Amino acid sequence: MTDPVQLPADVVRTVPEGQVVYGMQLPIQSQSTLYVADWEKEAGPDELARVAQAADEADFFYIGVCDHTAIPRRLAEAMGTIWYDTTATLGWLAALTTRTHLLSHVLILAQRHPLRAAKELSTLDALSGGRLIVGVGAGHVPEEYELFTGGFDERGRHTDEAVAALARCFTEEFPELPGPRFPARDMGLAPRPVRQPRPPIWIGGSSPAAIRRTAAYGDGWLPQGTRRKDLPGQIARLRALRDDLRSGAPIDIGTIVEPIYLRSGGSGWDLPGWVLTGPAEQVAESLRELVAMGVNHLQVRFMARSVEEFCEQTARFGAEVGPLLTH
C-alpha cells in the first residue's frame, strides 16, 4: 500500500508499557443530547473545575475536551450548541491540574492550518509541562466542515495531510510542510513542545478509513462507537495494517466503556440495563475483558445525578477499580 503523504518519522508511546490506564471525556464542556445529564445543563466552569481536579487526584491518565466550532441549526436539537473551545479549555485546565494528561477528544485538525494548530498545541504542551495528548479526527458535520475547510468528501485526505504536517511542526522549528494544501517553509514556530520527540497523536474514529489512518499516522487509537463484540475484529485489522504500514511499530489502543455506576450497599437508583454497574470488583472484571482484547487505555464516564455524585464516582473508581486493572 502506497501513501501519498509522508508518514511521521517516529512513534511516540504514551501509555507506560505493561500498564492499563483510564481517562475521561469531561462532562459539561459538551452537551449533546446523546449523553448530557440533567445536572450538567445548569453547570459551568466551577463544576467543570471540580470534576477535572477530582480526576487529577484519582490518577486519571487523561481528561478530554471535545471540538466543534459551529453547529448547524438542523443538528442543534440533537447535538446542542454548548461545545467549549478545545484548546482554550485545556489551557485553563492545565493550570488547575498537576498530573493528568490533557487530551483533545477529538480535534478536527483539517479545519486549522497546521502552523496555527501547532502554535496552539505546542504552547499548551509547554504550559502544562508536557502533558498534552493530541487526539484528532476527520469530522462528521458537513456544514461545519465546508464552512472552515471545504471539500467535505475529501476530509479523509485532508486529515492525513494535516496529521503529517502537524507532526513535522512539532519536531522542526522551521518545518517544510508535506502535502499540497499547506505550502510553508522558513517560518519559525515557538515555543517548542516539552514532550520529546513530540506530543503523541491519537487518531479518533472506527470507520475503515479511520482505522487505516490510525495504522499509518497514529501513536494511539480512540475508537468512536465501537461495540464490544466488534472490538476484537477492529483491533486485528488495525494491527495487520500497522504491520504493513509502520513495520509493526507499537500503538496504544483505547476504547470507550459503557457508562459506569459504582454501587455500594443497596441499589438506590434504577438504572438502564446498558449501564455497567455493581461493586468495584464486578466493574473491574468487565473492564478486564476489554484489556484481554488488547486495550491499554479505557475511557470511562459515570452516571450521576449531581456534580457531587460524579466526583464521588470518579474518586471511587480511582481508588477501588483502577488498581484492579493492571496485573
SEBA-645763 format. One record per residue: residue in one letter; y, x, z of N, C-alpha, C in turn. Coordinates in steps of 0.001 Angstrom, whole numbers, plus 500000, padded with zeros to 6 digits. Layout:
<pts>
AYXZYXZYXZ/...
</pts>
This chain:
<pts>
M498805500854500000500000500000500000501236500883500000/T502154500610499099503362501418498978504547500673499553/D505347501349500310506511500744500931507757501153500191/P508664500192499865509882500557499161510940501186500047/V510753501109501350511745501612502291511108502700503136/Q511838503763503382511319504870504174510981504413505584/L509806504784506079509383504415507427510080505310508444/P510296504799509664510794505678510726509871506881510896/A510449508011511199509670509253511235508798509374512475/D509066508583513493508352508755514751507964507399515307/V507070507431516285506661506237517013507006506441518478/V507653505464519087508099505581520469507252504650521332/R506519505222522266505754504407523213506677503938524323/T506562502662524669507413502071525700506623501812526973/V505475501157526839504633500851527986503841502097528361/P503884502519529623503098503691530025501622503505529696/E501018504553529184499621504472528750498722504029529910/G497838503080529625496890502587530613497427501500531516/Q498704501127531367499285500096532207499429498779531452/V499492497704532221499842496388531704501119495964532412/V502144495619531625503435495272532208503778493825531855/Y504806493316532494505212491933532280506729491854532247/G507215490913531464508650490704531343508927489232531148/M510205488900530982510566487506530745511763487399529820/Q511733486362528997512955485902528353513691485083529397/L514924485478529677515656484836530769515935483364530472/P515924482535531494516392481163531322517912481142531171/I518468479982530973519926479731530970520601480254529711/Q520304481505529292521036482124528195520719481490526838/S519606480805526723519336479991525532518747478675526009/Q519179477580525393518812476273525932518284475347524842/S517295475824524108516589474966523164515893473851523925/T515873472660523348515186471549523996513681471756524052/L513166472739523325511734473024523375511310473559524735/Y512246474183525466511831474808526724512845474724527858/V514044474238527633515041474246528701514635473282529825/A514808473739531058514552472903532227515847472196532627/D515705471080533331516887470306533709517894471134534504/W517400471974535427518326472723536281519154473733535484/E518597474221534347519324475203533546520582474623532906/K520569473314532640521667472698531896522979472755532671/E522881472846533989524085472933534820524323474338535343/A523476475284534918523567476654535425524500477497534546/G524870478661535072525765479550534347525569480992534760/P526603481821534669526469483253534951525941483572536347/D526346482836537361525881483140538714524368482991538815/E523849481920538262522394481699538316521655482691537418/L522243482999536266521622483989535386521519485336536081/A522569485726536783522541486988537527521463486969538608/R521318485847539313520296485747540367518896485948539800/V518620485314538660517288485445538058517054486876537583/A518045487468536913517884488834536421517641489816537564/Q518361489657538641518180490557539778516854490317540482/A516402489063540519515079488780541083513989489445540253/A514127489408538918513157490065538046513188491576538231/D514370492147538362514522493578538579513819494002539865/E514019493235540916513416493553542207511908493337542207/A511413492458541327509977492160541270509243493035540262/D509877494113539816509264495092538915508936494520537537/F509723493551537077509551493109535702509948494247534767/F509117494486533766509329495613532862510554495387531987/Y510804494131531629511995493831530843512499492436531148/I513773492232530860514376490915530783514961490785529384/G514805489607528772515180489437527382516253488389527179/V517080488611526167518131487675525770517981487410524275/C518056486136523893517830485709522511519038485997521622/D518913485603520342520004485844519401520112484715518387/H521171483952518485521648483081517410523165483072517515/T523833483176516378525291483169516383525849481762516205/A525280481011515268525792479677514973524628478759514617/I524596477593515227523540476623514994524078475509514100/P523443475251512954523931474169512093523804472817512779/R524692471915512411524719470599513045523373469890512963/R522663470056511851521403469337511679520332469775512686/L520471470986513253519497471501514213520011471487515645/A521255471058515839521867471167517162521143470325518202/E520638469169517824519960468325518801518691468981519312/A517950469656518429516689470300518832516918471664519467/M517788472479518877517969473854519337519062473985520398/G519947472990520498521110473156521344522085474137520719/T523240474276521307524222475244520816524551476323521852/I523874476288522999524098477308524031523151478478523783/W523690479526523201522961480775522969523936481902523293/Y523774482515524460524666483607524848524528484762523848/D525623485471523625525560486634522748524617487688523332/T523778488238522479522705489124522953523237490421523552/T523993491181522776524406492499523271525432492388524397/A526333491412524322527308491242525404526602490885526708/T525625489998526635524918489572527848524073490706528411/L523384491434527552522578492557528033523461493646528632/G524638493859528066525547494837528650525983494445530044/W526266493157530234526632492643531563525456492786532526/L524260492465532047523074492567532902522741494012533246/A523106494947532383522855496359532679523544496778533962/A524714496209534233525459496565535444524932495849536682/L524117494816536484523606494028537605522186494404537992/T521541495258537194520161495645537433520066497161537476/T518919497648537942518779499098538089517551499679537401/R516501498875537220515237499429536730514720498758535466/T514837497454535395514205496715534310514801497079532958/H513954497070531919514442497291530569515205496061530090/L516053496284529095516909495241528537516485495010527094/L515946493838526824515307493541525534516106492516524749/S516408492830523494516933491815522580515733491052522018/H515712489740522283514480488974522007514786487687521247/V514875487777519923514923488987519115516216488969518308/L516716490160518041517953490321517297517684490083515811/I518493489224515186518385489010513738519154490151513082/L518472491261512957519127492538512673519823492547511321/A519261491891510321519831491940508976521153491199508869/Q521547490458509897522850489805509905523969490765510311/R523607492011510621524578493010511059524442494269510201/H525531494899509891525441496213509260524796497163510269/P523860498014509833523158498875510794524072499823511553/L525181500249510956526107501090511708526725500315512865/R527076499049512629527637498218513695526579497939514768/A525366497594514327524295497332515276523972498580516098/A523912499722515429523580500959516140524660501323517151/K525921501096516802527004501364517750526839500523519009/E526611499212518838526475498314519985525239498667520818/L524121498889520146522867499114520859522827500494521504/S523351501509520823523396502844521423524299502858522651/T525416502140522572526292502032523734525573501357524888/L524851500294524596524077499603525625523042500527526243/D522351501308525423521351502241525945522015503298526822/A523171503799526383523875504819527161524370504260528494/L524945503078528476525486502489529702524402502092530693/S523203501794530192522116501357531066521218502506531507/G521531503713531079520691504848531452519375504898530699/G519365504413529448518161504499528615517184503370528805/R517674502183529128516766501063529419516649500054528278/L517146500373527111517143499427526001515788499367525301/I515340498155524978514269497914524010514864497004522942/V514782497433521699515356496651520599514260495762520007/G514349494471520263513467493517519605514183492926518416/V513538492924517258514185492419516040513289491409515347/G513922490501514597513202489519513813513977489197512554/A513334488425511669513929488112510369514815486881510399/G514700486047511438515487484831511496514778483663510830/H515132482449511247514451481272510704515395480123510362/V516698480285510576517655479217510306518387479538509002/P518085478805507912518659479173506610520176479192506589/E520828478167507156522286478104507081522935479285507793/E522414479651508950522966480773509697522793482076508924/Y521594482261508361521327483499507630522186483598506383/E522305482497505645523117482507504433524583482784504750/L525056482264505889526442482450506276526784483922506489/F525883484652507147526195486029507536525604487084506603/T524528486743505895523837487751505098523652487311503652/G523244486053503461522902485583502127521479485945501773/G520917485215500820519570485538500356518497485261501389/F518479484037501944517513483715502994516090484027502563/D515766483783501312514399484032500833514067485523500783/E515063486369500885514834487813500864514968488444502248/R514970487619503275515227488138504625514173489132505079/G512941489014504584511910489985504946512264491378504467/R512636491487503203513032492793502658514282493301503352/H515237492395503576516455492796504286516128493386505663/T515185492741506362514847493189507719514149494538507686/D513240494743506720512606496051506573513662497142506413/E514614496909505526515650497903505280516512498124506518/A516814497034507227517675497148508403516995497926509523/V515697497701509729514973498424510784514913499909510463/A514581500236509220514529501647508833515899502302508991/A516958501575508621518303502122508756518691502300510219/L518346501330511068518675501438512485517986502637513120/A516715502832512805516004503987513353516687505292512949/R517165505344511706517881506542511252519185506717512029/C519899505624512254521159505705513005520936506180514437/F519811505789515028519512506202516399519234507701516492/T518656508273515449518189509656515541519136510666514902/E520132510191514124521041511107513439522484510695513722/E523301511651514084524709511347514362525471510976513093/F525085511590511967525697511284510670524587510816509724/P524139509583509865522964509140509113523277508852507644/E522337509224506787522356508763505402521377507606505327/L521869506405505156521051505220505357520132504960504174/P518868504618504463517926504306503387518141502889502879/G517639502624501677517720501287501115519017501065500369/P519041500099499443520206499900498580521334499085499199/R521118498427500335522106497485500855523167498133501731/F522893499314502273523790499900503264524153501338502910/P524728501585501756525062502983501436526103503516502416/A525760504621503051526682505238504006526269506690504219/R527243507550504280526997508952504641528280509528505229/D528108510564506035529241511269506655530069510358507552/M529391509392508175530048508500509130529388508723510484/G530113509316511439529536509693512720529429508525513688/L528355508543514479528092507496515460527964508097516855/A528755507604517776528642507984519185529177506804520004/P528703506625521251527794507505521981526378507442521428/R525630508506521676524249508556521243523376507868522277/P522216507339521866521304506745522848520816507780523858/V520551507308525068519969508178526086518484508405525812/R517785507333525443516340507439525170516104508331523962/Q515198509304524111514874510214523026513404510076522631/P513068510150521342513983510450520237514879509274519836/R514568508060520331515395506885520072514867505740520934/P515643504681521085515118503494521765513959502890520968/P512995502301521650511873501673520942512313500420520206/I511623500125519107511892498936518296510630498090518266/W510724496890518818509626495932518794509940494864517753/I508952494493516969509130493520515904508612492159516364/G509426491119516165509035489775516549508504488981515363/G507577488057515667507062487163514633505551487227514531/S504952486119514051503495486034513927503037485725512508/S503960485637511567503574485389510179502899486633509605/P502166486494508505501586487692507871502633488752507549/A503826488315507113504881489279506799505360490003508053/A505487489263509169505936489886510419504903490872510944/I503629490545510801502577491457511265502580492725510423/R502759492561509120502831493750508278504067494592508626/R505183493928508879506412494654509250506196495427510551/T505521494808511486505232495476512751504382496716512527/A503347496570511704502457497701511434503217498857510788/A504153498529509907504856499566509161506001500190509941/Y506763499360510670508032499824511225508116499781512746/G507233499054513408507425498773514814506777499762515764/D507400499892516925506780500576518059506012499588518923/G506311498300518753505652497257519524505719495942518785/W504942494966519275504841493656518636505169492567519648/L506007491615519210506382490447520009505987489192519237/P504727488761519316504335487557518578505121486341519045/Q505315485403518132506056484189518439505180482991518090/G504751482262519106503990481047518855502518481235518577/T501982482416518773500552482647518544499728482026519666/R498753481202519300497853480612520288496815481642520733/R496281481444521928495292482398522446494128482595521486/K493638481512520947492447481606520096492721482390518814/D493994482468518416494339483198517201494719484651517466/L494939485004518714495450486332519026494491487460518643/P493191487372518930492313488494518559492333488792517066/G492344487748516237492378487969514799493668488620514351/Q494779488209514935496055488807514556496149490260515015/I495641490541516200495648491926516679494780492803515783/A493617492287515378492748493054514482493446493339513156/R494150492331512638494883492523511384495996493561511564/L496710493480512677497783494436512951497240495854513035/R496134496032513734495588497383513898495076497932512566/A494483497083511743493998497548510441495159497991509556/L496225497199509545497396497576508767498052498835509328/R498046498952510636498629500141511269497883501388510816/D496572501312510783495779502448510330496131502832508896/D496380501826508053496705502100506658498107502692506494/L499063502175507268500464502494507035500997503622507909/R500464503756509111501001504735510058499920505637510636/S498808505765509922497729506696510297497261506508511733/G497093505242512154496562504969513486497518505233514616/A498806505285514333499786505531515398499696504443516463/P499880504793517733499770503794518814500843502727518684/I500581501575519288501545500485519246501381499637520499/D502488499189521060502471498293522212502353496859521712/I501412496118522265501115494764521797501380493771522916/G502184492762522618502526491759523619502046490381523247/T502329489430524096502123488020523798502979487209524756/I503274485970524355503999485047525216502978484149525897/V502995484150527214502000483435528014502434481975528196/E501461481117528416501768479734528754502672479682529992/P503505478646530125504327478536531340503461478590532598/I503980479245533631503215479518534852503860478819536039/Y502997478329536938503480477868538241502471478298539290/L502896479223540160502026479720541227502019478731542378/R500831478282542731500698477312543807500242477996545094/S500616477380546192500092477807547490499949476547548337/G498780476317548847498555475101549632498361473892548744/G498972472778549082498807471528548359499425471577546981/S499146470542546184499599470519544801501127470466544721/G501751469452545323503208469417545403503935469010544143/W503355469190542976504049468906541724503004468597540665/D503131467455540028502200467036538978502649467654537662/L501924468680537206502326469451536031501443469133534830/P501958469312533616501144469101532415499945470045532369/G498936469652531631497719470456531563497884471787530886/W498958471954530090499146473226529397499827474283530263/V500187473932531492500782474909532407499677475716533069/L499858477023533111498919477914533794499281477917535276/T498473477235536073498840477054537471497655477343538380/G497963477631539639496934477956540617497397479095541495/P496522479582542387496872480750543204496923482015542357/A497408483090542944497662484321542199496424484852541496/E495285484884542174494082485444541566493645484639540351/Q493771483335540427493387482484539298494299482727538091/V495586482833538338496522483123537254496265484512536684/A496045485482537542495784486848537084494508486917536248/E493484486168536639492233486162535876492475485666534451/S493291484636534313493612484122532986494394485148532172/L495320485832532797496112486832532093495280488050531701/R494282488367532517493412489495532173492591489208530918/E492376487942530607491710487603529343492545488066528157/L493848487946528275494735488424527221494723489942527142/V494696490590528288494632492051528321493363492534527629/A492254491827527847490991492212527227491046492108525702/M491949491308525186492124491182523736492902492364523153/G493544493157524001494302494303523532495774494263523849/V496201493303524670497607493148525017497976494073526174/N499158494707526100499587495521527238500971495135527765/H501615494132527162502834493585527790502840492064527621/L503055491400528742502957489949528835504331489360529098/Q504732488410528287505991487714528544505687486401529255/V506259486229530436505970485065531260507231484225531441/R507021482948531706508106482028532021507579481051533064/F508407480696534008507948479888535130508469478459535052/M507620477541535428508051476176535669508812476152536993/A509923475472537020510725475416538249511667474227538179/R512078473779539376512999472643539457514388473067539925/S514573474346540163515870474861540604515870476364540405/V517050476960540460517120478405540353516433479059541542/E516502478423542702515826478973543887514316479037543662/E513760477964543102512318477957542869511939478944541770/F512777479072540753512496480032539691512474481457540250/C513446481790541090513484483123541689512307483345542636/E511906482295543342510747482409544220509484482683543411/Q509312481961542306508157482190541443508177483609540869/T509351484073540499509494485430539969509063486469541000/A509535486314542223509195487268543284507703487224543598/R507142486017543660505714485898543961504863486508542858/F505265486311541610504495486891540507504473488414540629/G505631489004540886505685490454541008504855490983542166/A504865490269543280504161490734544479502669490427544440/E502287489272543883500907488804544012500080488927542736/V500702488740541571499959488752540319500052490112539623/G501247490668539572501436491932538874500439493022539250/P500183493245540553499251494311540921497814494052540477/L497482492811540112496118492487539709495876492643538209/L496913493000537452496783493025536004496239494336535468/T496508495435536138496063496757535682494980497272536597/H493871497640536025492760498172536825492633499671536610/
</pts>
